Amino acid sequence: SAPLCASLFLSLCQLKRGHVLADLFTNWLPFPSRYRLDGLWTALFALAWAYVSWRLFEGMLEIRDYGDKTMLLGFPIWVNYLIATFATGLAAVIALIGSVPMILRGTNPEMEQL
């Protein structure tokens, strides 16, 4: 299903920092301050992904107890929730790991190599 596929790409998008950034109000800040602010928002993003993952897990347990299956194939629906829970949890971990150096150092190691 489409939501399952979208959840699988969340961690890749988070790893590549491919999410949309709106820096309209922070462009006047120096780069290290902007980068730290991005790190803070990435950490908050990690909390949001962790919350979504937790709620998906709770929903998966409920659907598994009901025994819901797809109409045509008879495939258990909770398996999709399991995959989506893993994918959003992975996105949360990647976001959290990526936010720590951004907040602490305020520099982009990729840009320092150039």
Backbone as ProteinMPNN parsed JSONL, in Angstrom:
{"seq_chain_A": "SAPLCASLFLSLCQLKRGHVLADLFTNWLPFPSRYRLDGLWTALFALAWAYVSWRLFEGMLEIRDYGDKTMLLGFPIWVNYLIATFATGLAAVIALIGSVPMILRGTNPEMEQL", "coords_chain_A": {"N_chain_A": [[0.826, -1.183, 0.0], [0.308, 2.35, -0.402], [0.834, 4.072, 1.915], [2.54, 2.393, 3.35], [4.762, 2.121, 1.637], [5.565, 4.813, 1.606], [6.344, 5.152, 4.271], [8.569, 3.543, 4.327], [10.414, 4.995, 2.894], [10.984, 7.108, 4.525], [13.172, 6.907, 6.332], [15.353, 6.853, 4.575], [15.098, 9.346, 3.356], [15.471, 10.934, 5.62], [18.089, 10.269, 6.257], [19.495, 11.329, 4.082], [18.99, 13.952, 4.493], [16.79, 15.054, 3.195], [14.387, 16.298, 3.646], [12.054, 19.008, 3.48], [13.234, 22.229, 4.091], [12.483, 25.241, 5.608], [13.883, 28.142, 5.597], [13.279, 30.791, 5.786], [12.91, 32.637, 7.863], [15.264, 32.452, 9.236], [17.489, 33.046, 7.764], [19.088, 35.275, 8.181], [20.688, 34.653, 10.302], [23.978, 33.646, 11.452], [25.852, 30.969, 9.9], [26.687, 28.766, 11.714], [24.821, 29.079, 13.822], [22.372, 28.76, 12.495], [22.706, 26.133, 11.682], [22.818, 24.77, 14.116], [20.232, 25.308, 14.984], [18.81, 23.945, 12.999], [19.617, 21.409, 13.766], [18.335, 21.217, 16.236], [15.654, 21.252, 15.399], [15.71, 18.899, 13.936], [16.087, 17.06, 15.975], [13.641, 17.389, 17.296], [12.049, 16.47, 15.264], [12.835, 13.813, 15.319], [11.685, 13.048, 17.742], [9.005, 13.296, 17.011], [8.809, 11.319, 15.001], [9.347, 9.097, 16.593], [7.106, 9.122, 18.259], [5.068, 8.667, 16.357], [5.843, 6.125, 15.52], [5.488, 4.673, 17.89], [2.685, 4.917, 18.2], [1.86, 3.604, 15.891], [2.734, 1.056, 16.539], [1.087, 0.47, 18.745], [-1.392, 0.518, 17.416], [-0.952, -1.615, 15.68], [-0.891, -3.791, 17.444], [-3.536, -3.795, 18.317], [-4.969, -4.236, 15.915], [-3.941, -6.713, 15.246], [-4.977, -8.261, 17.309], [-7.68, -8.164, 16.643], [-7.65, -9.627, 14.335], [-7.797, -8.823, 11.688], [-7.852, -9.068, 8.125], [-6.722, -8.769, 4.702], [-9.065, -8.173, 2.046], [-9.082, -9.565, -0.458], [-6.752, -11.263, -0.623], [-6.492, -12.306, 1.896], [-4.473, -11.689, 3.635], [-2.775, -10.952, 6.658], [-3.356, -7.798, 8.117], [-1.884, -6.573, 10.088], [0.797, -7.039, 9.639], [1.659, -5.164, 7.771], [1.562, -2.924, 9.4], [3.582, -3.593, 11.172], [5.89, -3.409, 9.579], [5.758, -0.679, 8.894], [6.002, 0.427, 11.443], [8.621, -0.316, 12.11], [9.989, 1.094, 10.087], [9.399, 3.838, 10.595], [10.405, 4.025, 13.148], [13.101, 3.578, 12.617], [13.626, 5.874, 11.116], [13.34, 7.752, 13.163], [15.512, 7.095, 14.821], [17.666, 7.598, 13.087], [17.302, 10.338, 12.671], [17.709, 11.297, 15.276], [20.368, 10.518, 15.79], [21.615, 11.997, 13.776], [21.064, 14.588, 14.604], [22.532, 15.157, 16.904], [25.417, 15.759, 16.45], [24.985, 18.08, 14.98], [23.811, 19.869, 16.763], [25.731, 19.988, 18.811], [28.23, 20.693, 17.588], [27.699, 22.581, 15.596], [28.551, 22.811, 13.018], [28.84, 21.629, 9.655], [30.031, 18.56, 8.883], [30.334, 17.516, 6.299], [30.592, 19.751, 4.695], [32.978, 20.769, 5.644], [34.877, 19.109, 4.564], [35.099, 19.882, 1.973]], "CA_chain_A": [[0.0, 0.0, 0.0], [1.061, 3.605, -0.52], [1.409, 4.526, 3.186], [3.655, 1.521, 3.707], [5.9, 2.534, 0.814], [6.012, 6.123, 2.068], [7.062, 5.003, 5.54], [9.87, 2.933, 4.072], [11.327, 6.009, 2.373], [11.242, 8.139, 5.532], [14.529, 6.807, 6.868], [16.287, 7.258, 3.519], [14.98, 10.794, 3.228], [16.086, 11.523, 6.806], [19.53, 10.042, 6.145], [20.018, 12.247, 3.067], [18.504, 15.286, 4.854], [15.993, 15.434, 2.033], [13.128, 16.942, 4.005], [11.961, 20.42, 3.123], [13.626, 23.181, 5.126], [12.037, 26.606, 5.339], [14.785, 29.009, 6.351], [12.877, 32.152, 5.479], [13.064, 33.494, 9.026], [16.571, 32.267, 9.882], [18.577, 33.325, 6.825], [19.935, 36.35, 8.669], [21.583, 34.112, 11.332], [25.215, 33.043, 10.94], [25.704, 29.555, 9.557], [26.675, 27.836, 12.852], [23.557, 29.206, 14.56], [21.339, 28.118, 11.663], [22.939, 24.689, 11.678], [22.379, 24.29, 15.43], [18.773, 25.381, 14.976], [18.392, 22.793, 12.201], [19.826, 20.23, 14.613], [17.255, 21.191, 17.218], [14.443, 20.824, 14.701], [15.873, 17.486, 13.582], [15.824, 16.307, 17.207], [12.191, 17.4, 17.486], [11.551, 15.57, 14.226], [13.063, 12.458, 15.835], [10.632, 12.798, 18.729], [7.747, 13.103, 16.287], [8.848, 9.989, 14.378], [9.243, 8.104, 17.669], [5.702, 9.102, 18.666], [4.31, 7.991, 15.29], [6.205, 4.711, 15.578], [4.819, 4.106, 19.069], [1.26, 4.807, 17.931], [1.705, 2.524, 14.913], [2.896, -0.201, 17.273], [-0.155, 0.25, 19.5], [-2.413, 0.165, 16.438], [-0.656, -2.946, 15.176], [-1.328, -4.769, 18.446], [-4.998, -3.831, 18.315], [-5.426, -4.873, 14.676], [-3.576, -8.131, 15.327], [-5.953, -8.927, 18.189], [-8.94, -8.301, 15.896], [-7.471, -10.629, 13.289], [-8.161, -8.264, 10.373], [-7.102, -9.543, 6.959], [-7.119, -8.111, 3.46], [-10.287, -8.781, 1.521], [-8.869, -10.507, -1.56], [-5.708, -12.257, -0.392], [-6.558, -12.854, 3.24], [-3.178, -11.431, 4.281], [-2.979, -10.183, 7.888], [-3.054, -6.371, 7.967], [-0.928, -6.124, 11.101], [2.167, -7.154, 9.116], [1.969, -3.848, 7.205], [1.838, -2.031, 10.528], [4.888, -3.962, 11.715], [6.904, -2.826, 8.697], [5.689, 0.777, 9.045], [6.548, 0.735, 12.771], [10.075, -0.414, 11.996], [10.5, 2.15, 9.214], [9.338, 5.13, 11.271], [11.363, 3.943, 14.254], [14.426, 3.766, 12.035], [13.729, 7.301, 10.788], [13.55, 8.459, 14.43], [16.889, 6.846, 15.263], [18.557, 8.316, 12.175], [17.166, 11.771, 12.957], [18.338, 11.583, 16.563], [21.823, 10.407, 15.615], [22.051, 13.114, 12.949], [20.887, 15.884, 15.264], [23.506, 15.374, 17.984], [26.571, 16.579, 16.037], [24.539, 19.392, 14.505], [23.589, 20.717, 17.927], [26.955, 20.15, 19.594], [29.331, 21.354, 16.87], [27.23, 23.724, 14.825], [29.177, 22.813, 11.695], [28.504, 20.498, 8.806], [31.27, 17.862, 8.534], [30.425, 17.339, 4.847], [31.063, 21.01, 4.108], [34.357, 20.97, 6.063], [35.732, 18.31, 3.709], [35.201, 20.506, 0.647]], "C_chain_A": [[0.875, 1.253, 0.0], [1.607, 4.105, 0.818], [2.589, 3.678, 3.642], [4.905, 1.906, 2.931], [6.455, 3.879, 1.268], [6.795, 6.0, 3.363], [8.434, 4.371, 5.337], [10.884, 3.946, 3.54], [11.657, 7.095, 3.392], [12.673, 8.1, 6.036], [15.571, 7.204, 5.835], [16.281, 8.776, 3.352], [15.635, 11.496, 4.423], [17.603, 11.389, 6.74], [20.177, 11.025, 5.174], [19.675, 13.705, 3.361], [17.699, 15.868, 3.702], [14.661, 16.074, 2.36], [13.191, 18.429, 3.682], [12.351, 21.271, 4.329], [13.144, 24.565, 4.712], [12.878, 27.541, 6.2], [14.509, 30.484, 6.091], [13.154, 33.1, 6.641], [14.44, 33.39, 9.671], [17.739, 32.575, 8.956], [19.539, 34.388, 7.327], [20.913, 35.871, 9.741], [22.883, 33.625, 10.712], [25.039, 31.531, 10.78], [25.74, 28.632, 10.774], [25.378, 27.9, 13.663], [22.417, 28.555, 13.794], [21.462, 26.607, 11.708], [22.528, 24.072, 13.012], [20.849, 24.293, 15.519], [18.193, 24.237, 14.139], [18.546, 21.499, 12.988], [18.745, 20.087, 15.665], [15.953, 20.722, 16.581], [14.524, 19.364, 14.28], [15.637, 16.606, 14.806], [14.326, 16.273, 17.507], [11.492, 16.504, 16.462], [11.698, 14.117, 14.681], [12.015, 12.102, 16.877], [9.282, 12.545, 18.058], [7.706, 11.726, 15.632], [8.729, 8.898, 15.432], [7.794, 7.984, 18.144], [4.847, 8.365, 17.622], [4.588, 6.491, 15.313], [5.526, 4.017, 16.751], [3.33, 3.91, 18.808], [0.971, 3.735, 16.872], [1.816, 1.165, 15.594], [1.635, -0.533, 18.064], [-1.305, -0.149, 18.562], [-2.219, -1.23, 15.884], [-1.128, -4.013, 16.159], [-2.849, -4.914, 18.454], [-5.533, -4.546, 17.076], [-5.091, -6.363, 14.677], [-4.561, -8.897, 16.204], [-7.303, -9.11, 17.504], [-8.844, -9.382, 14.828], [-7.87, -10.14, 11.913], [-7.243, -8.797, 9.28], [-7.565, -8.78, 5.735], [-8.252, -8.891, 2.823], [-9.99, -9.854, 0.464], [-7.88, -11.623, -1.224], [-5.786, -12.918, 0.974], [-5.254, -12.693, 4.003], [-3.417, -10.606, 5.546], [-2.514, -8.731, 7.732], [-1.976, -5.923, 8.945], [0.514, -6.211, 10.617], [2.592, -5.831, 8.477], [2.311, -2.853, 8.305], [3.207, -2.317, 11.14], [6.007, -3.33, 10.892], [6.925, -1.309, 8.839], [6.24, 1.211, 10.398], [8.064, 0.704, 12.737], [10.633, 0.759, 11.195], [10.47, 3.508, 9.899], [10.254, 5.151, 12.491], [12.785, 4.144, 13.769], [14.65, 5.227, 11.653], [13.973, 8.123, 12.054], [14.982, 8.301, 14.916], [17.874, 7.618, 14.392], [18.497, 9.811, 12.443], [17.856, 12.129, 14.265], [19.857, 11.532, 16.455], [22.353, 11.573, 14.787], [21.971, 14.455, 13.64], [21.957, 16.176, 16.297], [24.726, 16.165, 17.522], [26.179, 17.957, 15.533], [24.375, 20.358, 15.673], [24.901, 21.006, 18.645], [28.032, 20.96, 18.873], [28.9, 22.59, 16.105], [27.888, 23.855, 13.462], [28.757, 21.555, 10.958], [29.792, 19.796, 8.404], [31.43, 17.639, 7.035], [30.968, 18.582, 4.188], [32.525, 21.271, 4.48], [35.326, 20.208, 5.173], [35.956, 18.959, 2.35], [36.315, 21.514, 0.608]], "O_chain_A": [[2.05, 1.2, 0.365], [2.761, 4.533, 0.863], [3.529, 4.19, 4.249], [5.989, 2.007, 3.506], [7.67, 4.069, 1.312], [7.809, 6.676, 3.537], [9.36, 4.643, 6.101], [12.088, 3.766, 3.719], [12.531, 7.924, 3.14], [13.319, 9.141, 6.157], [16.574, 7.829, 6.181], [17.332, 9.404, 3.222], [16.28, 12.532, 4.258], [18.322, 12.309, 7.131], [21.286, 11.501, 5.418], [20.019, 14.595, 2.584], [17.897, 17.012, 3.292], [13.878, 16.367, 1.456], [14.27, 19.02, 3.624], [11.862, 21.061, 5.439], [13.379, 24.999, 3.584], [12.612, 27.708, 7.391], [15.411, 31.317, 6.17], [13.582, 34.235, 6.432], [14.752, 34.17, 10.57], [18.889, 32.376, 9.347], [20.704, 34.395, 6.928], [21.864, 36.581, 10.067], [22.889, 33.227, 9.547], [24.2, 30.908, 11.431], [24.875, 27.76, 10.869], [24.895, 26.871, 14.137], [21.585, 27.869, 14.387], [20.464, 25.889, 11.765], [21.958, 22.981, 13.044], [20.255, 23.368, 16.073], [17.196, 23.628, 14.527], [17.71, 20.601, 12.89], [18.29, 18.981, 15.957], [15.235, 19.899, 17.148], [13.51, 18.666, 14.27], [15.054, 15.527, 14.693], [13.8, 15.241, 17.926], [10.482, 15.867, 16.759], [10.809, 13.294, 14.461], [11.511, 10.979, 16.895], [8.515, 11.684, 18.49], [6.686, 11.038, 15.696], [8.08, 7.879, 15.194], [7.31, 6.882, 18.403], [4.006, 7.539, 17.974], [3.675, 5.683, 15.145], [5.042, 2.893, 16.613], [2.769, 2.869, 19.148], [-0.043, 3.041, 16.949], [1.08, 0.235, 15.264], [1.171, -1.673, 18.057], [-2.09, -1.042, 18.878], [-3.187, -1.952, 15.643], [-1.699, -5.025, 15.752], [-3.378, -6.018, 18.581], [-6.446, -5.367, 17.175], [-5.863, -7.178, 14.171], [-4.936, -10.028, 15.895], [-7.996, -10.097, 17.751], [-9.852, -9.984, 14.46], [-8.242, -10.94, 11.054], [-6.038, -8.956, 9.472], [-8.658, -8.213, 5.72], [-8.391, -10.098, 3.023], [-10.583, -10.932, 0.494], [-8.139, -12.793, -1.508], [-5.202, -13.982, 1.182], [-4.962, -13.468, 4.914], [-4.19, -9.649, 5.51], [-1.402, -8.477, 7.268], [-1.231, -4.986, 8.656], [1.376, -5.51, 11.148], [3.742, -5.416, 8.616], [3.228, -2.043, 8.165], [3.907, -1.401, 11.571], [6.959, -2.78, 11.447], [8.0, -0.711, 8.899], [6.881, 2.258, 10.493], [8.72, 1.596, 13.275], [11.639, 1.353, 11.583], [11.435, 4.264, 9.791], [10.817, 6.194, 12.825], [13.585, 4.805, 14.431], [15.744, 5.758, 11.846], [14.734, 9.089, 12.022], [15.596, 9.265, 15.372], [18.813, 8.226, 14.906], [19.529, 10.483, 12.442], [18.521, 13.162, 14.35], [20.55, 12.408, 16.973], [23.436, 12.085, 15.071], [22.724, 15.37, 13.306], [22.262, 17.343, 16.545], [25.055, 17.171, 18.152], [26.958, 18.904, 15.647], [24.756, 21.525, 15.581], [25.154, 22.142, 19.045], [28.673, 21.818, 19.479], [29.667, 23.545, 15.984], [27.79, 24.903, 12.823], [28.372, 20.555, 11.562], [30.584, 20.367, 7.655], [32.557, 17.578, 6.545], [31.726, 18.49, 3.222], [33.244, 21.922, 3.722], [36.481, 20.611, 5.036], [36.909, 18.615, 1.651], [36.547, 22.138, -0.428]]}, "name": "protein", "num_of_chains": 1, "seq": "SAPLCASLFLSLCQLKRGHVLADLFTNWLPFPSRYRLDGLWTALFALAWAYVSWRLFEGMLEIRDYGDKTMLLGFPIWVNYLIATFATGLAAVIALIGSVPMILRGTNPEMEQL"}
